[in-house]
């Protein structure tokens, strides 16, 4: 285990060397707002005045319990157009789902904020109909290279982006450099859309399996952060189901829930009472407060190709702790993080 850091300034090296399991670290999302913004990107990119009206709406939706992840992508020499900016909006439209729905626009730079707000508000989109791109089955891979937020993302993210862009990009797969979306210590990390899956500590030899989804899924086990459509404990169980079901699992519409949470009687009783209140904002707060529970029983329901519904249940519990670094620096304090494993996974 890496205990002293005088010879290391990258948090992702510490995380990987100490064996941190990234599963359960995928930020949960109801949607993704992705905007093309030329580099360089400052560390405070989303604090810049022209972006603040968009962020204000993202925060408004968050207070309503709707989680939208804003991300910037760098223009690409093949896909971008001078004077225009690409805006992608991915959203979930059903309780059971396997991938996010896509809307894509190419708009004049001056129209970006207005379009982004219209997408967030789900109104006024008729004004932008002429800029809407034809829907087609495109896969977008976003690799974090935002070095001004954390040096590890640039140091390790760019080589993975470069290899993906040169060797795998084609008419059905676009590869983008993107801003930080959480998880410095997992660099190189990427987000795969429209599936909404996050990946960590990627290596050149893992890319073929990830892109082409062939071979044993076990080769990606230690690189999987989780699916944005599920919460932390459901993500941990979902990885085990994927290992059992194989690649077809990724295409099954699904939903998850926590059946029981390991916490004290008083806190558990209060949580059960508050869950009866019909408030998305309250449910969002409840979900946030359960992150450090020592165990949880989760249920994941899924729809098979023949339309039948299956259901897995599992107990997820702490298996121990490791020390990791959260940010890169010349000297990095180590912090303990819980590690989890799955017990009693069963198909009902």
VEXDREN-2710 file (C-alpha; in Angstrom, 1 decimal):
% VEXDREN-2710
k/r/px/py/pz
1/UNK/0.0/0.0/0.0
2/UNK/1.2/3.5/-0.9
3/UNK/1.6/5.2/2.5
4/UNK/4.1/8.0/1.6
5/UNK/3.7/10.3/-1.3
6/UNK/7.0/12.2/-1.6
7/UNK/7.6/10.6/-5.0
8/UNK/4.1/10.8/-6.4
9/UNK/1.8/13.7/-7.3
10/UNK/-1.0/12.0/-9.1
11/UNK/-4.0/10.8/-7.1
12/UNK/-4.9/8.2/-9.6
13/UNK/-1.6/6.4/-9.1
14/UNK/-2.2/6.2/-5.4
15/UNK/-5.8/5.0/-5.9
16/UNK/-4.7/2.3/-8.3
17/UNK/-1.7/1.2/-6.3
18/UNK/-3.7/0.9/-3.1
19/UNK/-6.4/-1.2/-4.9
20/UNK/-9.3/1.2/-4.7
21/UNK/-12.4/-0.4/-6.3
22/UNK/-14.2/2.3/-8.4
23/UNK/-17.6/0.6/-8.4
24/UNK/-20.4/2.7/-7.0
25/UNK/-18.6/6.0/-7.8
26/UNK/-20.6/6.8/-10.9
27/UNK/-22.5/10.1/-10.5
28/UNK/-26.3/9.4/-10.7
29/UNK/-28.0/11.4/-13.4
30/UNK/-31.4/12.0/-14.9
31/UNK/-29.7/13.7/-17.8
32/UNK/-26.5/15.1/-19.3
33/UNK/-26.2/18.6/-20.9
34/UNK/-23.1/18.6/-23.1
35/UNK/-21.9/21.8/-24.8
36/UNK/-19.0/22.3/-27.2
37/UNK/-16.7/24.9/-25.7
38/UNK/-13.2/25.7/-27.2
39/UNK/-10.2/25.1/-25.0
40/UNK/-8.4/26.2/-22.9
41/UNK/-10.7/25.4/-20.0
42/UNK/-10.1/27.1/-16.7
43/UNK/-10.5/25.3/-13.4
44/UNK/-13.6/27.5/-12.9
45/UNK/-15.1/27.1/-16.4
46/UNK/-18.6/26.7/-15.1
47/UNK/-18.3/29.9/-13.0
48/UNK/-17.8/32.1/-16.1
49/UNK/-20.6/34.7/-16.7
50/UNK/-21.9/33.3/-20.0
51/UNK/-22.4/29.9/-18.4
52/UNK/-24.1/31.1/-15.2
53/UNK/-27.7/31.3/-16.6
54/UNK/-27.4/27.6/-17.7
55/UNK/-26.0/26.6/-14.3
56/UNK/-28.8/28.5/-12.5
57/UNK/-31.3/26.2/-14.3
58/UNK/-29.3/23.1/-13.5
59/UNK/-29.4/24.1/-9.8
60/UNK/-33.1/24.8/-10.0
61/UNK/-33.8/21.4/-11.3
62/UNK/-31.5/19.8/-8.7
63/UNK/-33.7/21.4/-6.0
64/UNK/-36.6/19.6/-7.6
65/UNK/-34.8/16.3/-7.4
66/UNK/-33.8/16.3/-11.1
67/UNK/-30.1/15.6/-11.6
68/UNK/-28.6/17.1/-14.8
69/UNK/-24.8/16.7/-15.3
70/UNK/-23.3/19.7/-17.3
71/UNK/-20.2/18.8/-19.3
72/UNK/-18.1/20.7/-21.9
73/UNK/-16.5/19.0/-24.8
74/UNK/-13.7/20.3/-27.0
75/UNK/-14.4/21.0/-30.7
76/UNK/-13.3/18.1/-33.0
77/UNK/-11.7/18.7/-36.3
78/UNK/-14.0/16.2/-38.1
79/UNK/-17.3/16.9/-36.4
80/UNK/-17.3/20.6/-35.5
81/UNK/-18.2/23.6/-37.7
82/UNK/-16.6/27.0/-37.5
83/UNK/-19.0/29.5/-35.9
84/UNK/-21.4/26.8/-34.6
85/UNK/-21.5/24.9/-31.3
86/UNK/-22.7/21.4/-30.7
87/UNK/-25.2/20.9/-27.9
88/UNK/-26.1/17.4/-26.8
89/UNK/-28.9/16.6/-24.3
90/UNK/-29.3/13.1/-23.0
91/UNK/-32.4/12.3/-20.8
92/UNK/-34.2/9.4/-19.3
93/UNK/-37.8/9.1/-20.5
94/UNK/-39.0/6.0/-18.7
95/UNK/-38.7/4.3/-15.3
96/UNK/-37.3/1.2/-17.0
97/UNK/-34.5/2.1/-19.4
98/UNK/-31.2/0.9/-20.8
99/UNK/-29.8/4.1/-22.3
100/UNK/-30.5/7.8/-22.3
101/UNK/-32.5/9.5/-25.1
102/UNK/-30.5/11.9/-27.3
103/UNK/-31.2/15.4/-28.7
104/UNK/-28.5/17.0/-30.8
105/UNK/-28.2/20.5/-32.1
106/UNK/-25.6/22.6/-34.0
107/UNK/-26.4/26.2/-33.3
108/UNK/-24.6/29.6/-33.7
109/UNK/-22.4/30.4/-30.8
110/UNK/-24.7/33.2/-29.7
111/UNK/-27.7/30.8/-29.3
112/UNK/-26.0/28.2/-27.1
113/UNK/-27.2/29.5/-23.7
114/UNK/-30.8/30.0/-25.0
115/UNK/-30.9/26.5/-26.4
116/UNK/-29.4/24.9/-23.3
117/UNK/-32.0/26.6/-21.1
118/UNK/-34.8/25.6/-23.4
119/UNK/-33.6/22.0/-23.2
120/UNK/-33.5/22.1/-19.4
121/UNK/-36.9/23.7/-19.2
122/UNK/-38.4/21.4/-21.9
123/UNK/-40.1/24.3/-23.6
124/UNK/-39.4/26.7/-26.5
125/UNK/-37.6/24.1/-28.6
126/UNK/-39.6/24.9/-31.7
127/UNK/-37.4/28.0/-32.1
128/UNK/-34.4/25.7/-32.6
129/UNK/-35.9/23.1/-34.9
130/UNK/-33.8/24.2/-37.8
131/UNK/-30.6/23.4/-35.9
132/UNK/-31.7/19.9/-34.7
133/UNK/-29.5/17.1/-36.1
134/UNK/-31.0/14.0/-37.6
135/UNK/-31.3/11.2/-35.0
136/UNK/-29.0/8.3/-35.8
137/UNK/-27.4/5.6/-33.7
138/UNK/-24.2/7.4/-32.6
139/UNK/-22.1/6.5/-29.6
140/UNK/-20.3/9.3/-27.8
141/UNK/-17.3/8.6/-25.6
142/UNK/-16.2/11.4/-23.4
143/UNK/-12.7/11.2/-21.9
144/UNK/-11.8/13.6/-19.1
145/UNK/-8.6/15.6/-19.9
146/UNK/-9.4/18.6/-17.7
147/UNK/-5.9/19.2/-16.4
148/UNK/-6.7/22.6/-14.8
149/UNK/-9.0/20.8/-12.4
150/UNK/-6.6/17.9/-11.7
151/UNK/-3.3/17.1/-13.3
152/UNK/-4.0/13.3/-13.4
153/UNK/-6.9/13.9/-15.8
154/UNK/-4.6/15.5/-18.4
155/UNK/-1.6/13.2/-17.7
156/UNK/-3.5/10.0/-18.1
157/UNK/-6.6/11.0/-19.9
158/UNK/-5.1/12.4/-23.0
159/UNK/-3.2/9.3/-24.1
160/UNK/-6.4/7.2/-23.8
161/UNK/-8.4/9.9/-25.7
162/UNK/-5.8/10.0/-28.4
163/UNK/-5.8/6.2/-28.9
164/UNK/-9.6/6.0/-28.9
165/UNK/-9.8/8.9/-31.4
166/UNK/-7.2/7.5/-33.8
167/UNK/-8.0/3.8/-33.6
168/UNK/-11.7/3.5/-32.8
169/UNK/-13.6/6.6/-34.0
170/UNK/-15.8/6.0/-37.0
171/UNK/-19.2/7.0/-38.4
172/UNK/-20.9/5.4/-35.4
173/UNK/-18.4/6.3/-32.6
174/UNK/-17.3/9.8/-31.7
175/UNK/-14.6/10.5/-29.2
176/UNK/-14.4/13.8/-27.3
177/UNK/-12.1/15.5/-24.8
178/UNK/-14.3/16.7/-22.0
179/UNK/-14.2/18.6/-18.7
180/UNK/-14.2/17.1/-15.3
181/UNK/-17.3/15.0/-14.3
182/UNK/-16.1/13.6/-10.9
183/UNK/-13.5/11.1/-9.8
184/UNK/-10.0/12.6/-10.2
185/UNK/-8.5/9.5/-8.6
186/UNK/-10.0/7.2/-11.3
187/UNK/-8.1/8.9/-14.2
188/UNK/-8.1/8.0/-16.9
189/UNK/-11.8/8.0/-16.7
190/UNK/-14.5/8.2/-19.4
191/UNK/-18.3/8.4/-19.8
192/UNK/-19.9/6.3/-22.5
193/UNK/-23.2/7.7/-23.9
194/UNK/-26.0/7.1/-24.5
195/UNK/-25.5/4.1/-22.2
196/UNK/-24.5/6.4/-19.3
197/UNK/-21.7/4.1/-18.0
198/UNK/-18.5/5.4/-16.3
199/UNK/-15.1/3.8/-16.5
200/UNK/-11.9/4.1/-14.4
201/UNK/-8.2/3.5/-14.4
202/UNK/-8.3/2.6/-18.1
203/UNK/-5.4/1.1/-19.9
204/UNK/-4.6/0.8/-23.6
205/UNK/-5.2/-3.0/-23.6
206/UNK/-8.7/-2.7/-22.1
207/UNK/-10.0/-0.4/-24.8
208/UNK/-10.9/-3.1/-27.4
209/UNK/-13.0/-4.9/-24.9
210/UNK/-14.7/-1.7/-23.8
211/UNK/-15.4/-0.3/-27.3
212/UNK/-16.4/-3.6/-29.0
213/UNK/-18.0/-5.3/-26.0
214/UNK/-16.6/-8.6/-26.8
215/UNK/-14.5/-11.1/-24.8
216/UNK/-15.0/-11.7/-21.1
217/UNK/-16.7/-8.8/-19.2
218/UNK/-14.4/-9.8/-16.3
219/UNK/-11.6/-7.9/-18.1
220/UNK/-13.4/-4.7/-17.3
221/UNK/-14.5/-5.6/-13.8
222/UNK/-11.9/-3.5/-11.9
223/UNK/-12.5/-0.5/-14.3
224/UNK/-16.3/-0.2/-14.0
225/UNK/-17.5/2.8/-11.9
226/UNK/-21.1/2.0/-12.5
227/UNK/-24.3/3.1/-14.4
228/UNK/-25.7/6.6/-14.0
229/UNK/-29.2/5.1/-13.9
230/UNK/-28.7/3.5/-10.5
231/UNK/-27.6/4.7/-7.1
232/UNK/-24.4/3.7/-5.3
233/UNK/-25.5/0.4/-3.7
234/UNK/-27.5/-0.7/-6.8
235/UNK/-24.4/0.0/-8.9
236/UNK/-22.3/-2.4/-6.8
237/UNK/-24.9/-5.1/-7.2
238/UNK/-25.4/-4.4/-10.9
239/UNK/-21.7/-5.2/-11.7
240/UNK/-22.1/-8.7/-10.3
241/UNK/-25.3/-9.2/-12.3
242/UNK/-23.4/-8.1/-15.5
243/UNK/-20.6/-10.6/-14.7
244/UNK/-23.3/-13.3/-14.5
245/UNK/-25.5/-12.3/-17.4
246/UNK/-22.8/-11.2/-19.9
247/UNK/-22.9/-8.4/-22.5
248/UNK/-26.6/-8.7/-23.2
249/UNK/-27.3/-7.3/-19.7
250/UNK/-26.2/-3.8/-20.8
251/UNK/-29.2/-3.7/-23.2
252/UNK/-31.9/-4.8/-20.8
253/UNK/-34.1/-1.9/-19.6
254/UNK/-33.9/-1.9/-15.8
255/UNK/-34.5/0.0/-12.6
256/UNK/-33.2/-0.3/-9.0
257/UNK/-34.2/0.4/-5.5
258/UNK/-32.9/0.0/-1.9
259/UNK/-35.1/-2.5/0.0
260/UNK/-33.4/-2.2/3.3
261/UNK/-30.6/0.1/4.6
262/UNK/-28.2/-0.7/7.4
263/UNK/-28.7/2.2/9.9
264/UNK/-29.9/2.7/13.4
265/UNK/-33.6/2.2/14.3
266/UNK/-34.4/5.9/14.9
267/UNK/-32.8/7.0/11.7
268/UNK/-34.4/4.2/9.7
269/UNK/-37.8/4.9/11.1
270/UNK/-37.5/8.6/10.2
271/UNK/-36.3/7.7/6.7
272/UNK/-39.3/5.3/6.2
273/UNK/-41.7/8.1/7.3
274/UNK/-40.1/10.8/5.1
275/UNK/-40.2/8.5/2.1
276/UNK/-44.0/8.7/2.2
277/UNK/-43.8/12.4/1.4
278/UNK/-44.3/13.0/-2.3
279/UNK/-41.3/15.3/-2.8
280/UNK/-38.5/14.7/-5.4
281/UNK/-36.3/17.2/-3.5
282/UNK/-36.8/15.2/-0.2
283/UNK/-36.1/11.9/-2.0
284/UNK/-32.9/13.4/-3.4
285/UNK/-31.8/14.4/0.1
286/UNK/-32.6/11.0/1.5
287/UNK/-30.6/9.3/-1.2
288/UNK/-27.6/11.5/-0.5
289/UNK/-27.7/10.8/3.3
290/UNK/-27.6/7.0/2.8
291/UNK/-24.2/6.9/1.0
292/UNK/-22.1/5.7/4.0
293/UNK/-24.4/3.0/5.3
294/UNK/-22.6/-0.2/6.3
295/UNK/-24.9/-2.4/4.2
296/UNK/-28.0/-2.4/2.0
297/UNK/-30.3/-4.9/0.5
298/UNK/-31.1/-3.9/-3.1
299/UNK/-33.4/-5.0/-5.8
300/UNK/-32.9/-4.6/-9.6
301/UNK/-35.7/-5.3/-11.9
302/UNK/-35.1/-5.8/-15.6
303/UNK/-37.0/-6.5/-18.8
304/UNK/-35.9/-9.4/-21.0
305/UNK/-36.1/-9.2/-24.9
306/UNK/-39.4/-11.3/-24.7
307/UNK/-40.9/-8.6/-22.5
308/UNK/-40.9/-10.7/-19.3
309/UNK/-39.7/-9.1/-16.1
310/UNK/-36.9/-10.5/-14.0
311/UNK/-35.7/-9.4/-10.6
312/UNK/-32.4/-9.7/-8.7
313/UNK/-31.9/-9.1/-5.1
314/UNK/-28.6/-8.8/-3.2
315/UNK/-27.0/-7.7/0.0
316/UNK/-24.2/-5.1/-0.4
317/UNK/-22.0/-4.7/2.6
318/UNK/-18.6/-3.1/3.6
319/UNK/-15.7/-5.5/3.1
320/UNK/-13.1/-3.1/4.5
321/UNK/-11.3/0.2/3.9
322/UNK/-8.4/1.4/1.9
323/UNK/-6.5/4.7/1.8
324/UNK/-6.7/6.8/-1.2
325/UNK/-5.9/10.4/-2.4
326/UNK/-8.7/12.5/-3.7
327/UNK/-6.7/15.2/-5.6
328/UNK/-3.3/15.3/-7.2
329/UNK/-0.6/17.4/-5.4
330/UNK/3.1/17.3/-4.5
331/UNK/2.0/16.1/-1.0
332/UNK/-1.3/14.4/-0.7
333/UNK/-3.2/13.5/2.5
334/UNK/-4.6/10.0/2.4
335/UNK/-8.2/9.5/3.3
336/UNK/-10.0/6.2/4.2
337/UNK/-12.8/5.0/1.9
338/UNK/-15.1/2.1/2.3
339/UNK/-14.9/-0.9/0.0
340/UNK/-18.0/-3.1/-0.6
341/UNK/-18.8/-6.5/-1.8
342/UNK/-22.0/-8.4/-2.8
343/UNK/-23.5/-11.3/-0.8
344/UNK/-26.5/-13.5/-1.6
345/UNK/-27.1/-12.3/-5.2
346/UNK/-30.1/-14.2/-6.3
347/UNK/-32.5/-14.2/-9.2
348/UNK/-36.1/-14.3/-8.1
END
